[in-house]
Amino acid sequence: MTVRVDYPIINSLGLHARPSAKFVSLSARYPCAVWLERDAQRVNGKSIMGLMTLAAAQGTILTLETEGEGEQACADALLALAKDRFGEDA
């Protein structure tokens, strides 16, 4: 089964290097596949370079997809990180 959910980037600086690194570090803790999509572009959620190519500014809607062992726990953790603005701003 696959978990697929859309969510907005809400931190003021968007998905730049620091939040991308946090996302990749967290996703690497799970054995499942992690993908992020923006429009027609799909990247590996465990690749910092892939995430950076999304150029996701504040307000950008991304689609998170996880598949495999631990997919729901991984999706929940990554969404919580995004909801917390990647620990960047209030």
Secondary structure, DSSP 8 states (H G I E B T S, - for coil): -EEEEEEE--STT-S-HHHHHHHHHHHTTSSSEEEEEETTEEEETT-HHHHHHT---TT-EEEEEEESTTHHHHHHHHHHHHHTGGGS--
